[in-house]
């Protein structure tokens, strides 16, 4: 089994904090999610998370005008220059202070960063290779408090900076003789946004108290005059090279008298968003220059759409009851993006049609559990907010949310058909949801109120079992009738986990009473075996063939048992692999803390050779069952914004009175200061990793965490793993066989080298009429390998019919041999089924939709008399009808001639 898994996508979280951005074409929105960046494509209905991450949560993102580069800055000021084309990090930089906003100039040559009370202008990285991608050009001083927002003029000659000192400063990007800086007041609260008019120096400023000032300039952008020194430098066309360590030019603003300034700005008029007596704070704003549309978001979840400069209200709408943290408008001005940080909500609104283009929201609280569908296309998640969400693994988006539960959802699982999701909750109900009609069609309850903490469904999907954590009982219901069949008692502690055997009618239950019991359905649900453990049992799972049982206990061990003989066959001690971190308020070391941690979730791989374990740690481990050793360990999160991420505390944050983390810094972006309440937990959030699970094909696995649902996929390009490598297995020998048209030897050599590029080249070179011949002459050992490769190519390749021909011929010619070893090739067959099913779903919708369009076009052509291609029989009938009409017309003309001649005589 290969372990070259890498981060693939982040589901269940769409927005945390920071500013939203649209792509250059306006079809995708770029959203910061924790310490990662996700791209949501509304046109193709897909989501993608970039494979880069920062050390802490991202606060601002700047996108270059051409859409190729992005600058990502976290809470501490650490910046990453990311290529949006290759998805790679190009440069690291540290501003050493928190950055509030970042903006590229419209010409893409410079960008400005605001930190503290200064604005820094840098040369933007270009296409040429540079030792230092961020070269400081000028530093602009003037505001007395922190700077908050930036906006550029259309020609990139000037930019404006808003500040918390209620002033707005206009600076020249170059040395202008009639504009170096200009300070604008007129507000009574923090500046939220400042925006230039298109091709003008007229400025709009918006403050937090809901006031808008319109500033009119008496100078056009073409009227700006360069200084003499600047003109001489441009005439020489020589730029002096900067020496290493030079900090650039410093421009300091100060208050000047009116006669010392040539460019003047006056307040033309002032508007107020809030009505009299309404103290709703304005939290975000965005302005679209071509259409003169201003969008403002408020703390109550309301947004306004105004047309400037007349300040005409287009419409107002409430999209949430929480603070709108960010607003963005796409390039065409049709779509508006909203981000609500507290709800984790991302919305895209089309204001002309007044409809949602995109609406996604993750779980309000932590995810408690997840489950893969049998074909791997869907993932169901249950959260502490009482919601059950179903996600599409191909698009990465949630397409249905069930809100029937009134308390936390403890477990979710799919039935064997993959179209029914069953969830257990602490509200005392177990519910079954239909994915065809998106409704709750079964609700299972117990005679006495119970909090269900575990759930299992048998292979046939007819039996549903749930374990209670307060009454220590197990309840069984019938899926068809919804009736309670049996109540199993015997455990002396909460039932933590349940699992049905995949081959027998046996139910395994794990409990905190240090036992695992096996219940036999064929023997009136009597206890078949009782496995005594050394610690409380937290998780239990069967191997896919049902011949082994894995149990996770509170002492950090994973023990393996034989269900037939009820004997232990092995164990793995995973306490040292958990590697817990130390919280800022802990008084003991991380090593001591790890002694009380353990694995809470187990899942076997498809072949049963490895087991995936996750729990109260930021690591997910894969163990080899036979060798009972650690094979691979994945660090799920490296976000230092969470607590307990590092083993040792920073001594610079420790004082003689305790940790500085106990000091309350206020509410941040919220309103007012946090008030300490009894029972309220204070400090940073500690990450939790509740559940891990393999997809049945074994090519990916997922884990629920505080950050969201993390999906890791198998990337074969990371590892060079040849099969039966020899001296004659070279790329040259493969291409030599292709030139000689020896297709079967070329395929064998390509799979022995096991490089994806060569395998794809050989497969796609084989002529279509030679596919049956090659499939028939292929050795049996390479049939499974070729089938697995075709399954992976079908997911992304556009040559659908070509690869389907390969799959059909392989299955037809080697079907009986593959059936005899179906257990070992089950992951390959499931991957092939998933790829074919995905294409079938997309094509069937397209064909069904166009079928009615074709019928409509044909009917319309008949009504309008437009000729259309007809069959042979129809053509002959039409010719006969035309001849008869001509004869009738000819006959009528002769009769008319006779009449006319007789009348004339």
N, C-alpha and C positions, 0 to 999 in steps of 0.2 A: 504494500500500500504506500502511496506517495503522500508526503506531508508538506508539499510546497504550497500551502495555503497562504493567501494574502488578502488584505482588506479589499472587499468588492463594493459594498454599498452600505449606506446608513438609512434605515427605515425607522418610522415612528417618531421622527423629529424633523421639523421643517424650518423652524426659526427659533433662535434663542435671544440674541441681542445684536446690536450693530445696525448698519445701514443696508438697505436693499439696493440692488443694481439690476438693470436690464441689459441684455446682450445687445450687440450692435444692430442686429436685425430686428430686435424687439420681440422675438418669439420666446425667449427664455429669461427667467429671473434667477439672479445669483444671490443666494441667501447664506449668511453665516449661521452655522449650527454648532454651538459650543466652540471647540477648537478646530473645526473642519468647515469646509465650504461646499455647499450643495448647489447643483444647477438643475432647475426644473424647466424642462422643455414643454411648453403648452401646445406647440404645434404637433409634436409627435407623441405627446402624453407619456413622457418618460422622465425619470429623475436619475441623477448621477452625483456621487460624492467624490470630490477630488482626492486622490491618494496622498495628500499632504496634510500635515497637522502642525499646529503651533503648540507652544508650551502651556498657554493659558487660553481662556475664552477670547474669541475675536471680537474687537470693538468696532473696527471700520475696515472697509474694503474699497479700493479705488481701481476702476477699470479704465484702461487706455482707450482713446477714441476709436482705434481700429479693432478693438476687441480681442487683441492677441495677448495682452499682458494684464496681470492683476497684482496689486500690492495689498497684502494682507497683514494687518497689524493687530497684535493682541493687547491684553490689559496692561502689560508691563512696558509696551513700546517696542517689542521685538517684531521685526517685519520680515516677510518673505516675498520675494519677487517670483511669481508663478507664471508659467506659460500655459495659457488656456488651450493651446493647440496640442502640445505634447504632454500636458498635465504633469510637468516636472518643475522642481524648484531651481531657479536660475541664480539666485543670490540671497544671502542672509545679511540683515542689517539690524542695528539696535539704536533706537532713538533715545533710550535711557530715561524716558518719561512717558506717561500715558499720552496717547495721541487721540484727539477728539474727532478730527476729520481729515480726509485726504482727497485731493482732486487733481486730475490731469488737465492741462490746458487743451483747448479745442484743437490746436495744431499738433498736439502730442509731443512737443519738444521739452516741456517742463511739467513739473507737478509741485503742488504746495501742500505742506503738512502743517497742521496747527497743533502746538503743544504748549502747555502753560499759557503765557501771555505773549507768545511770539509766533510768527508765521515764517516757515522755512521754505525757500524755493530751491528745488534741485533740478539738475539736468536729467531728463527722462532717459532711460536706457534705450539705445537704438539697436539696429540690426548688426552693427559691427561688434567685434569682441572687445570687451573692456575689462581692465583689471578691477576697477571700482565702478559698479553700476550706478551708485548713488553719489553724485558729485554736487556738493552744496554750492549754490550760486549766490544767493543773497539771504540775509536774515532781516526780517521786518519787525521792528518794535513799535509800540504805540499803545495798545490796550493795557489797562492796569489790572485786569483780571483774566481768567482763562478764556481762550478763543474757542468758539463753538462751531462755526460754519464757514464755508468758502464758496465763492462763485466767480467764474471768469467771464470776461466779455467775449463776444463772438470771435473777434479778431485776435484774441490772446494778448492784447496789449496791457490790460489792467485786470486786477482782481479785487474782490471785496472780502473782508473778514469780519464776522460778527463776534461779539464778545459778551461775557457775563456782566461786564460793567455797563451794560445798556447802550453801548456805542458801537458804531460800524465804521470800519476804516477802509478807505479805498487806496490801494497802492498801485504804482506803475511797475509792470513786469520788466520794463527797460528804463533807461535814464531819460525821462521826458523833461523838457525845459519848463513846461507849464503844468506838470503833474508829477509830484513825488509821493505825496500822501495827502489824505483828506479825511477828517473825522466828522462823523454824522451822529447826532444825538436824537432827541425827540421821543425816546421810549422810557418807560417806567419799570421795565422788567428785562429778563435775560433775552438776548437776541436768539431766536430759533432758526431763522433763515434769512438770507439776503440774496437777491436775484437781480441780474442786469436784464434790461430789455434787449431784444435782438437788434444788432447793428446800432447800438446806442449806449450812452453812458448813463441813461436814466436808470434809477435803482429802486427796487422795492425791498423793504425791510419788515420782517414779521417778528413780534416779540411774544413771550410766553403769556402775557396777560391778554392776548387776543387783539392786539392793535396792529394795523398795517399803515406804514408810512410810504408815500410815493414821492421820490426825490427826482427833481428835474434838473438836468445839466444844461448849461448854456454853451457847451462845447461838444462837437461831434467827434467820434473816434478819429476821423481823418484830420481833425484839427490839432492833434497831439504832435508836438515838435520835439525831435531828438536834440539833446545837448550837443555842443560843439565837439566835445571829446568823443562822443559816441559817433558823430558823423565822420570824424577823422579816422576812427577805428574802422568804420565800414568802408571808407575809401581805400584804406590800405589793404583790407580784406585779410588781415592777419589776426589770429587769436593767440594770445600768449598762453603757453601751457602752464597749468597750475602745478606748483610744487606740492610734494606730498605733505599732508597735514595742514594745508591752507584751508581756512574756514569760510572763505567767500566774503562778499561785501556785506556790510552792516548798514541798514537804514533805520534811523530812529525817528519816530514821529513826535511832534510836539505841537502845541497850540500856537497858531500864527494869527496875526491880525489880518483883516480882510484885504488890505492893500498888498500884502505879501503873497497873495494867492491869485493866480490868473484864472484857474478853472473854479467855477462856483456851482454849488448845488443848493437848491431851495426846496423846502417842503411844499409840494403842490397841494396836497390834501391828505387827510388822515381818516382811516376807516377803523371800525371796531367790529370784531367777529361776535363777541358776546353781547347779549342783551343786558339791559340794566338789571342788576341784582344777580346775574349769572356769573359765578366765579369758577367756571370750568377752564382749566389751564389748557393752552395750546401746546402740544408736545412735539409735533413734526409738521414739516411743510415741504412742498415740491412745486416747481414752476416749469411749465413747458413753453419755451420761448417762441417757437413758430406759431402756436395757436393762442398764446397769451392766457393760458389756463393756470390758475393757482389752486392747488389741493392742500388742505390743511387738516390735520388730525388732532383730536382732543383726548384728554384723559378719560373721558366718559365713553369712548368708543365711537363717537360721532365724527364724521368727516364732512367738510364743506367743499364745494366746487364752485369757484368764482371765475368770472372773466374780467381781466384787467385791461386797461386801467379804470374802466367804469365801475368795477366792483359789482358786477351783476351776478346774483346767485343763480347758478344753473340748477343744482339740486343738492340736497343734504340728506344723509342717510346714516343710520346707526348700524354698524356691522358687528359690534361686540360690546360687552359691558366692561371691558378692560381698556387700559391705556394703549393707544396706537403709538408704537415706538418708532416706526419708520414708514416713510412714504416715498414711492418712486414712480416715475412716468416713463413709458417706453418711447422710442424714437418717433413713432408716428403720432403719439399723443392719444391713442385710443384706449390703451390699457393702463390701469393704475394699480400698483402693488402696495399692499398694506401688510405690516408685520406687527403682531401683538405678542410682546415678550412673555407676559405672565401666563397667557393661555397657550403659548407655543403655536400660534395660528399664523398661516400665510394665506392671503387672499389676493386675487387678481380680478379687478372689476373693470368691465367695459362700460364706460359712462354713457355712451351714445345709446346703446340698447338697454342699459340699466340691468345688466345680468352678470353673473359670475362666470369668468373664464376658467378660473382655477381656485379651488378651495380645499385646503388640507389642514389638518390639525392632528398633532400627536396626542398621546395620553397626557392628561393633566398631571398625574402623579407617576410613580415608577411603574414599569411593566413587571408583572408578577410571573407570567408564564408565556410560552409560545408553543406552536405545533406546526409542523410541515404537513401539507397535503400529500397523499401517496405519490402523486405524479410530480411533486416539487414545484408546482406553479403558484401555489398560494401559501401564505403564512398567516396563521391566526394568532393574535396576541390578546391577553387579558391584563388589565391594569388595576391599580388601586383606586382609580376613579369610577369603577363599576362598568366600564365600557369594554366591549369585545370588538376588535377591529380586524378586518381581513385585508391583507396586502397582496398585491400582485408582484411576484418576484421579478418578472421581466420588466415591468414599468417602474417598480419601486414605489407605487402609490397605493393609498388606501381607497378601496372602491365601495366598502360598505361598513357601517358602524352600527352595532346593536347596543341599545341603552336600556334594556329591560331590567338589568340588575340594579339593586338599590344599595349595594355595598361592594367591597373589593372582590375582584374576580381572582380566585386562587389558582385555578387550573383550567386549561382549554385543551381540546384534542379533536382531531378529525376522525370520522368513521372511515372504514375501508373503501367506501365508494368515493370519498373525497368531496362530496357535495353537502355534507352535514357537519356542522361544528357544534360540539357539546362543551358547555362551560359550567364550572362549579363556583359558587360564590359563598361568601360569609353571611349573606342575607338568608341562608337556609333553603336555597333553591338550586336545582340543576336544570339548565335550559338547553334545548336543542334548536338550532337555527338552520333553516333551509337556504342554501345559496342559490337556488333557482328563483325563488320568489322573495328572498330576503325578508323572511318573517320567522318569528318564534312559534314553531308548531307544536312543541312539547315543553311542559314544565313539570319537573319532578320535585316532589316535596316529601318530607318525612312526617310520620305521625306526631312526633314531638319536635319543636324547633331545634335545629342543629346548625352549627357552622361547619360547612364542608371545606376541607383543606386539601383533599386529594380526589383524583378522578381517573377512571379507566373505562374504556369501551372494548368489548371483545372483537375478534377478527371478523365475525359475521355482521357486526353492527347491531345486533338484536338485544344485547345486554349492556346496561349502563350501571356502573358501580361508583359510589362516592363514599369517602371516609370522613367521619366527623372528628373535630379536634376537641370538642367539649364532652360528648357522650361516649367517645371511644368505640363507636359502632360503625359497621359497614352496611350500607343500604344498596340493594339491587332492584332495578326497575326494568320493565320491558319497553323497548323503544316503540314497538307497534301500538301497544295499548296504553302505555303510560302508567300502568299499575305497578305498585310496589310488590315485588315477588318475595323478597327475603330480607331479614335483618340479621347480620352476622355479628355476634358478640364474642368476647373472649379476650380482647386486648385490654390492658390495664393502663394505657396511656394514649395520647392523641395519635390517630392514624395519619402518618406523614406522607405515605406514598402507596400507590396501587398499580398493579401491572398484570394484564392477562397474558397467558402463555400463547405464543403464535401457532402452536401445533396441537395443544391439548386444551381441554375445558378446565383449566386450573387458574385460580386467581391468587397472586402473591400480594400480601399486605405487610407493610413495614410500619413499625410503631415505636414510640418513645419508651416502651417497656422492655427494650433490648431484645426483641424477638421479631422474626419474620415468619408469618404463617402462610401455608399453602392450602387453599380451599378447593376441594374437588366438587365440581358441579354435578358430575354423574353419581356421586354418593351423597346426594341431598345436602350439598354444601357443608359436609363435615370436614374437619381439619385433617388434612392428609399428612402434613409434616409441620413441625415447629422447629425453626432454626434459632438456636440460642446464640446471642452475640455478646461481645464484651462491652458494648456501649450502645447508646440510643441509635436506632436506625433512622436515617433521614431520607434515603432514596433507594429504590429497588427497580431493576429493569432486567428483562430477559434478552438473551442473545437471539438474533433473528431466526436461528434454527431451533430455538427452544431448549437447547441442551445445556445451557449454563445460565446462572443467575448471578448478577452483580449487585452488591449492597454497599452503600456508603454509610458510615457510622460517625458518631459525634467526635471520636478520637482522631479523625483525619484519615482513617484507613478505608480502603476499598477491598472487600473480600469477595471471592468467587466461590460459588457453590454449585454442586450437582443436584438438580431438582429430583432426579430419580433415586439417588442414594442418600440425599440430605447430608452430604459430607462436604467439607470445605476443601477446595482444590488449589487455592492460592490466595495471596493477599498482597496489596501494595500500600505502603505507608506514604501518604501524600502530604503530611503536615509540613515537611521541609520545602515542598514545592509551592506552597501557598504564598510564602513571602509577603506577609502583611506589612503595611506601612504604619507609621505612628501618627496619631492625631495630634493636633497642636495643643490640645488640652489634656493629653494622656500623661500620667505620671509614671508609667512603666514603659519599657522599651518595646520596640516592635517584635523582638524575638519572644518576649514573654506574652505579648498579645496573640501571637500566632498559635500558641498552645491551645487556645480555646476556639480555634476556627476549624472548619471542616468543609468537605464538598457537600453540596445540597442538590446536585443534579447530575445524572449519569445518562449516557447514550452510547450504544454500541455502533460501530461502523457497519456497513452493509455486509461485508464479508465476515464480521465477527472477530477479526484479528486484533482490532484496537478498540479502545473505549475512550470516550470524551468525557471529561470531568470538569465541572465548574462549581464555584461556590462563593464563599466570603473572601474573595481576593480579586485583584485586577488581572490575574493570570488564569488562562484556560489550558488545561493539560491534556495531552493525548498519551495514553499508556499502551504498551504492547501487552496483551493478555497472556500470551504464552510465555514470554520472557519476564513478565512482571517488572517492567522497567519503564522509565519515562522516555518517550520518543521525541516529543516536541512540546514546547511551552510557548504560548502566545500571550503577549502583553496587550490586553484589550484596550486600555486607555493609558495615555501619558499626560492627561490634562491636570496641571498643577493647580487649577482653580478649585478642584475638589480637595477634600481633606484626606489625610492618611495615604497619600500617593508616594511619599518618600520614607525610607527606613529611618533616617535620622532627621531631627529638627534643625532648623537654621538657628545657630547660636546668636546671630545678630538680632533675632526677634525675641530673645529671652531676657528678662530683667530679674532683679532680685525679688520682685513682687509677683512674678509669673509671666505668662506669655502675653505678648502684645495682641494676640488674636482675640483676647477677651474684651478689648476696647471696642465699643460701638461707634462706628464711623458715620452713622446716619442711614438714611434710606436710599442713598445713591441718586438714581434718576427719579425716584418716586417723590411723593409729596410729604414734606415735613420730616420729622425724625422718628426713628423707630422707638416705640414705647415698650418697655419690658413688661411682659404679662406673665402671670404664674403659669407654669407648665409649657411655656414656649421655648423651643430649642434654639440656642444661639450658636452662631459659628457657621463655618462653611459646610456644604453638603458632602457627605461621605458616599462614594460610589458603591453601588450594589450590583451584583451579577447573579440574578436569581436562577436563570434557566439556560441550558445549552442543549442543542439537538442537532443531529446529523440529518441531512436529506437522504432519502433512501438510495439514491444513486451514488452517494459517497463523495460527490464532487464539490460539495459545499456544506457548511454548517453555520449555524446562527446562534447568537447569544443575546439575551436581554440584559440591559444595563441602565444606569441612570441617564446615560447619554442618548439611549434609544436602542433600536434593534440593529445589531451589527452583523453583517453577513460576510463571511469569508469563503472565497472560492478557490478551487484548485487551479493553479496556473502552471501548466506544463513547461512554459518557456523559461521558467526560473531554474530548472534543473536539467543538466545533460545526463540522461539516463539511457544509454544505448542497450540494445538487446542483442546478444550473441555477436559482439563486436569482434572483427578480425582485421588483418592487414589489408585485405582487398575491399573492405567496406569503406569507401570514400565517396565524396560528392562526384568526383570525376568518373568513377566506375558506374554510378547511378545514371549520369547523363549519357555515358557511352551506351548503356543498355537501351535508353530511350531513343538514341539515334538509330540503333539497330532494330527498333520496334519490338524489342523483347520485353513485353509489358509485365509478365509475371515475375521474371528475375529482377526487374527494376523495382517493383513493389516490395519484394522480399528484402532487397538491399536497403530500400528507404526505411522500412520498419526495423531493420537491424540497426541502422544508424539512429533512428528514432528522433529525428529533427522535424518539427512541424512543417517548416518551409519546404523541405524536400519531399515530405509525404504528400503535401498538397499539390506540389508541382507534378509529381508522378501521377497521382490520381486524376488530375484534371487534364493531363496529356493523353490519357487512354481514349481512343475513339469510342463513340457511343455504341456502335455496332459490335465492338469487341468486349464489352462489359460481361456478357454471359460467358464467353470463352475464358476470360481471365478469372472470373469467380469460380468456374468449375475446376480450373487447374491450380487454384491456390491451395497451399498446404493448410491442414486443419488448424495448426498452431497460430497461423496468421489471420484466420477468419475472424476470431473474436477481436483481435487488435484492429483490424480494418473496420469492423462494425462499430467499435467504440470511437474510432476516428471520424467515421461518417456521421455519427450522432453529434459529435462536437462541431463538425462543419455545418450541419444542417441548422444550427442555432443562429449562425451569423452570415452564412454564404447566401448569395442571391441565385446560385445555380440549383434551384429547388428540384427540378425534374431530373437533372443529372445525378444528384446524390440520392434521390429517391429510387432511381434505376439501380444504383449500386446496392442499396439496402434491400430492394425487392429480390434481386437475383441472389444475393447472399442468403437470404432467409429461405428462398424457394429451393436452392440447391443444397444447402447445409442445414435445413430446418430440423431434421431428425437428430443429427449429431448435437446441435445446439440444445435441443430439448432434453437430451440425456444429461447434460451438465448445466441445466437451467439455474441451479442454485448458485453456482459460482459466477455466472455471467448475468445475474439479476440486475446489478447496477447498470451494466451496459444496455440491457433491454429497456430499463426504465428511463435512462437518458435519451434513448432513441424515441421512445413513446412520447416523452415530454416535448422533444423538438418537433415531432410530426404533429402533435396535438396543437401546439402553438401556431404552426402554419395553417392548420385546418381551421382554427378559430378565426384567425384574421382573414383568410381567403373566403370562408363561408359567409361572413358578414358582408364582405365586398361583393360577392356574387349575388347574394340575396337582395342586396340594395340595388345593384345595377340591373337585375332581372326585370324589375318593375319599370325602371327607366327605359329599357329597351322596348318593352311592350308599349309604353306610352309613346315613344318615338315612332314606332311602326303604326300605331293607331292614328297619330297625328299626320303622318305622311299620307295615309289613305284618305283622310278627310280633306287635305289640301290638294290632292291630286298629284303628289310628287311621285315620280317613278322610283321603284326600288328593285333591287335584284330579285328575280323570281326563279322558281324551279323550271325545269324543262317542260313539264306538263302545263304549267301556268302560262309559259310563253306561247305554246301552240294554241291554247284557247284564246289568248289575247289576239293572236294574228288572225284566227278565223273570225272573231268578232269585228275586227277592223275591216276585213274584206267584205263582210256582209253589210256593214255600214256604208262602205264606199259604193257597193252595188245599189243599195237603196237610194243613196244620194244621186248616183248616175241615172237611175230610172226616173226619179222625180224630175231631174233636169230635162229629160227627153219629153216627158208629158207636158211640162211647162212650155217647152218650145212649140209643141203642136198646138197648145191652146193659144199661145201668142200669135202663131202664124195664121190660124183660123180666124182669130179676131181681127187681125190686120187685113185679111182678105175681104 
